[in-house]
Amino acid sequence: MQSKQWKILVLAVIVLTVCAFLLLFKENKLQPTLAGIPFVFWSGFLVTALVVFATFLGSKFFPFEDPKKQ
């Protein structure tokens, strides 16, 4: 079961990264703003927070064991 969750999580991070760079991060895109912060900054912050959360989940669902661990 953990292997399936791991694969879904990896796919989600790959899709998030590709979509962010293809669709979200456009040159000179400042609108819409959120509390005076340009679009690129707050959308990049959101994508980064999602990847950090996915990394946390990945540490819980990692399907492989360390062979040196006793």
VMD Tcl script that builds the backbone (N, CA, C; Angstrom):
set m [mol new atoms 210]
animate dup $m
set s [atomselect $m all]
$s set {name element resname resid chain x y z} {
  {N N MET 1 A 0.818 -1.196 0.000}
  {CA C MET 1 A 0.000 0.000 0.000}
  {C C MET 1 A 0.861 1.260 0.000}
  {N N GLN 2 A 1.968 1.241 0.749}
  {CA C GLN 2 A 2.825 2.417 0.804}
  {C C GLN 2 A 3.458 2.706 -0.545}
  {N N SER 3 A 3.753 1.675 -1.313}
  {CA C SER 3 A 4.353 1.880 -2.623}
  {C C SER 3 A 3.397 2.634 -3.548}
  {N N LYS 4 A 2.109 2.323 -3.471}
  {CA C LYS 4 A 1.115 3.007 -4.288}
  {C C LYS 4 A 1.001 4.479 -3.869}
  {N N GLN 5 A 0.981 4.733 -2.575}
  {CA C GLN 5 A 0.930 6.111 -2.071}
  {C C GLN 5 A 2.183 6.881 -2.485}
  {N N TRP 6 A 3.322 6.220 -2.432}
  {CA C TRP 6 A 4.583 6.833 -2.822}
  {C C TRP 6 A 4.548 7.250 -4.294}
  {N N LYS 7 A 4.075 6.366 -5.155}
  {CA C LYS 7 A 4.012 6.659 -6.584}
  {C C LYS 7 A 3.042 7.802 -6.881}
  {N N ILE 8 A 1.917 7.832 -6.194}
  {CA C ILE 8 A 0.958 8.925 -6.371}
  {C C ILE 8 A 1.566 10.247 -5.919}
  {N N LEU 9 A 2.278 10.227 -4.823}
  {CA C LEU 9 A 2.922 11.433 -4.306}
  {C C LEU 9 A 4.004 11.942 -5.250}
  {N N VAL 10 A 4.808 11.049 -5.784}
  {CA C VAL 10 A 5.842 11.442 -6.752}
  {C C VAL 10 A 5.200 12.024 -8.005}
  {N N LEU 11 A 4.160 11.400 -8.504}
  {CA C LEU 11 A 3.458 11.916 -9.677}
  {C C LEU 11 A 2.861 13.295 -9.403}
  {N N ALA 12 A 2.296 13.489 -8.216}
  {CA C ALA 12 A 1.704 14.780 -7.864}
  {C C ALA 12 A 2.760 15.885 -7.835}
  {N N VAL 13 A 3.933 15.593 -7.302}
  {CA C VAL 13 A 5.008 16.595 -7.256}
  {C C VAL 13 A 5.506 16.913 -8.661}
  {N N ILE 14 A 5.630 15.914 -9.504}
  {CA C ILE 14 A 6.074 16.145 -10.875}
  {C C ILE 14 A 5.054 16.994 -11.631}
  {N N VAL 15 A 3.775 16.661 -11.494}
  {CA C VAL 15 A 2.725 17.434 -12.166}
  {C C VAL 15 A 2.680 18.864 -11.635}
  {N N LEU 16 A 2.803 19.038 -10.326}
  {CA C LEU 16 A 2.809 20.368 -9.727}
  {C C LEU 16 A 3.971 21.205 -10.246}
  {N N THR 17 A 5.140 20.622 -10.325}
  {CA C THR 17 A 6.315 21.336 -10.802}
  {C C THR 17 A 6.183 21.723 -12.271}
  {N N VAL 18 A 5.756 20.791 -13.096}
  {CA C VAL 18 A 5.606 21.079 -14.524}
  {C C VAL 18 A 4.535 22.142 -14.750}
  {N N CYS 19 A 3.410 22.013 -14.075}
  {CA C CYS 19 A 2.342 23.014 -14.232}
  {C C CYS 19 A 2.788 24.385 -13.740}
  {N N ALA 20 A 3.543 24.417 -12.658}
  {CA C ALA 20 A 3.997 25.700 -12.132}
  {C C ALA 20 A 4.892 26.408 -13.140}
  {N N PHE 21 A 5.831 25.695 -13.720}
  {CA C PHE 21 A 6.758 26.343 -14.639}
  {C C PHE 21 A 6.150 26.609 -16.014}
  {N N LEU 22 A 5.174 25.817 -16.429}
  {CA C LEU 22 A 4.552 26.047 -17.730}
  {C C LEU 22 A 3.401 27.050 -17.672}
  {N N LEU 23 A 2.640 27.030 -16.579}
  {CA C LEU 23 A 1.420 27.823 -16.530}
  {C C LEU 23 A 1.475 29.013 -15.565}
  {N N LEU 24 A 2.077 28.826 -14.408}
  {CA C LEU 24 A 2.020 29.875 -13.392}
  {C C LEU 24 A 3.102 30.938 -13.535}
  {N N PHE 25 A 4.332 30.500 -13.724}
  {CA C PHE 25 A 5.453 31.431 -13.696}
  {C C PHE 25 A 5.671 32.033 -15.078}
  {N N LYS 26 A 5.030 33.149 -15.315}
  {CA C LYS 26 A 5.163 33.867 -16.591}
  {C C LYS 26 A 6.004 35.116 -16.363}
  {N N GLU 27 A 6.781 35.479 -17.353}
  {CA C GLU 27 A 7.613 36.671 -17.258}
  {C C GLU 27 A 6.736 37.922 -17.242}
  {N N ASN 28 A 7.056 38.846 -16.362}
  {CA C ASN 28 A 6.363 40.135 -16.199}
  {C C ASN 28 A 4.889 39.989 -15.829}
  {N N LYS 29 A 4.519 38.891 -15.184}
  {CA C LYS 29 A 3.128 38.729 -14.729}
  {C C LYS 29 A 3.050 39.216 -13.288}
  {N N LEU 30 A 2.475 40.385 -13.105}
  {CA C LEU 30 A 2.382 40.965 -11.773}
  {C C LEU 30 A 0.967 40.932 -11.217}
  {N N GLN 31 A -0.028 40.822 -12.068}
  {CA C GLN 31 A -1.423 40.836 -11.643}
  {C C GLN 31 A -1.945 39.413 -11.610}
  {N N PRO 32 A -2.771 38.986 -10.738}
  {CA C PRO 32 A -3.341 39.738 -9.631}
  {C C PRO 32 A -2.369 39.823 -8.464}
  {N N THR 33 A -2.552 40.820 -7.648}
  {CA C THR 33 A -1.720 40.955 -6.457}
  {C C THR 33 A -2.512 40.494 -5.245}
  {N N LEU 34 A -1.804 40.105 -4.217}
  {CA C LEU 34 A -2.421 39.674 -2.972}
  {C C LEU 34 A -1.747 40.464 -1.865}
  {N N ALA 35 A -2.458 41.399 -1.293}
  {CA C ALA 35 A -1.931 42.285 -0.245}
  {C C ALA 35 A -0.704 43.037 -0.746}
  {N N GLY 36 A -0.728 43.446 -1.994}
  {CA C GLY 36 A 0.376 44.209 -2.574}
  {C C GLY 36 A 1.555 43.363 -3.035}
  {N N ILE 37 A 1.436 42.043 -2.923}
  {CA C ILE 37 A 2.522 41.139 -3.315}
  {C C ILE 37 A 2.222 40.632 -4.720}
  {N N PRO 38 A 3.198 40.721 -5.647}
  {CA C PRO 38 A 2.961 40.287 -7.029}
  {C C PRO 38 A 2.610 38.801 -7.138}
  {N N PHE 39 A 1.929 38.464 -8.214}
  {CA C PHE 39 A 1.446 37.111 -8.488}
  {C C PHE 39 A 2.568 36.073 -8.436}
  {N N VAL 40 A 3.691 36.372 -9.065}
  {CA C VAL 40 A 4.784 35.391 -9.147}
  {C C VAL 40 A 5.296 35.037 -7.763}
  {N N PHE 41 A 5.391 36.023 -6.876}
  {CA C PHE 41 A 5.913 35.734 -5.540}
  {C C PHE 41 A 4.961 34.854 -4.745}
  {N N TRP 42 A 3.680 35.240 -4.655}
  {CA C TRP 42 A 2.790 34.444 -3.805}
  {C C TRP 42 A 2.443 33.106 -4.416}
  {N N SER 43 A 2.397 33.006 -5.740}
  {CA C SER 43 A 2.155 31.687 -6.335}
  {C C SER 43 A 3.378 30.789 -6.158}
  {N N GLY 44 A 4.579 31.363 -6.268}
  {CA C GLY 44 A 5.801 30.589 -6.020}
  {C C GLY 44 A 5.897 30.130 -4.577}
  {N N PHE 45 A 5.480 30.994 -3.657}
  {CA C PHE 45 A 5.474 30.626 -2.241}
  {C C PHE 45 A 4.501 29.474 -1.991}
  {N N LEU 46 A 3.335 29.533 -2.607}
  {CA C LEU 46 A 2.346 28.465 -2.455}
  {C C LEU 46 A 2.856 27.137 -3.021}
  {N N VAL 47 A 3.460 27.181 -4.199}
  {CA C VAL 47 A 4.013 25.962 -4.808}
  {C C VAL 47 A 5.116 25.390 -3.924}
  {N N THR 48 A 5.972 26.250 -3.389}
  {CA C THR 48 A 7.053 25.795 -2.505}
  {C C THR 48 A 6.478 25.146 -1.250}
  {N N ALA 49 A 5.453 25.749 -0.662}
  {CA C ALA 49 A 4.839 25.171 0.533}
  {C C ALA 49 A 4.233 23.803 0.231}
  {N N LEU 50 A 3.617 23.652 -0.924}
  {CA C LEU 50 A 3.040 22.354 -1.303}
  {C C LEU 50 A 4.124 21.291 -1.516}
  {N N VAL 51 A 5.247 21.677 -2.119}
  {CA C VAL 51 A 6.341 20.719 -2.329}
  {C C VAL 51 A 6.970 20.330 -0.988}
  {N N VAL 52 A 7.109 21.278 -0.070}
  {CA C VAL 52 A 7.644 20.952 1.262}
  {C C VAL 52 A 6.700 20.001 1.995}
  {N N PHE 53 A 5.398 20.233 1.901}
  {CA C PHE 53 A 4.430 19.332 2.523}
  {C C PHE 53 A 4.496 17.944 1.879}
  {N N ALA 54 A 4.641 17.893 0.562}
  {CA C ALA 54 A 4.767 16.608 -0.130}
  {C C ALA 54 A 6.047 15.886 0.284}
  {N N THR 55 A 7.107 16.634 0.528}
  {CA C THR 55 A 8.348 16.027 1.007}
  {C C THR 55 A 8.158 15.422 2.390}
  {N N PHE 56 A 7.430 16.132 3.239}
  {CA C PHE 56 A 7.111 15.590 4.566}
  {C C PHE 56 A 6.323 14.283 4.436}
  {N N LEU 57 A 5.290 14.292 3.599}
  {CA C LEU 57 A 4.506 13.072 3.391}
  {C C LEU 57 A 5.367 11.964 2.785}
  {N N GLY 58 A 6.273 12.337 1.881}
  {CA C GLY 58 A 7.163 11.356 1.271}
  {C C GLY 58 A 8.051 10.669 2.289}
  {N N SER 59 A 8.456 11.405 3.323}
  {CA C SER 59 A 9.276 10.790 4.369}
  {C C SER 59 A 8.482 9.759 5.163}
  {N N LYS 60 A 7.169 9.918 5.201}
  {CA C LYS 60 A 6.316 8.956 5.919}
  {C C LYS 60 A 5.977 7.736 5.067}
  {N N PHE 61 A 5.851 7.932 3.749}
  {CA C PHE 61 A 5.408 6.856 2.861}
  {C C PHE 61 A 6.541 6.209 2.070}
  {N N PHE 62 A 7.798 6.559 2.338}
  {CA C PHE 62 A 8.916 6.003 1.577}
  {C C PHE 62 A 8.910 4.485 1.707}
  {N N PRO 63 A 8.833 3.757 0.571}
  {CA C PRO 63 A 8.590 2.304 0.641}
  {C C PRO 63 A 9.827 1.443 0.866}
  {N N PHE 64 A 11.010 1.998 0.884}
  {CA C PHE 64 A 12.221 1.183 0.950}
  {C C PHE 64 A 12.883 1.292 2.320}
  {N N GLU 65 A 13.536 0.230 2.725}
  {CA C GLU 65 A 14.237 0.186 4.009}
  {C C GLU 65 A 15.736 0.357 3.774}
  {N N ASP 66 A 16.393 0.941 4.742}
  {CA C ASP 66 A 17.855 1.065 4.708}
  {C C ASP 66 A 18.469 -0.276 5.100}
  {N N PRO 67 A 19.275 -0.890 4.200}
  {CA C PRO 67 A 19.821 -2.217 4.536}
  {C C PRO 67 A 20.818 -2.173 5.697}
  {N N LYS 68 A 21.408 -1.021 5.982}
  {CA C LYS 68 A 22.381 -0.898 7.069}
  {C C LYS 68 A 21.707 -0.646 8.417}
  {N N LYS 69 A 20.431 -0.349 8.390}
  {CA C LYS 69 A 19.685 -0.067 9.616}
  {C C LYS 69 A 19.455 -1.375 10.381}
  {N N GLN 70 A 19.738 -1.345 11.677}
  {CA C GLN 70 A 19.610 -2.577 12.463}
  {C C GLN 70 A 18.421 -2.545 13.349}
}
mol reanalyze $m
mol bondsrecalc $m
mol representation Tube
mol addrep $m
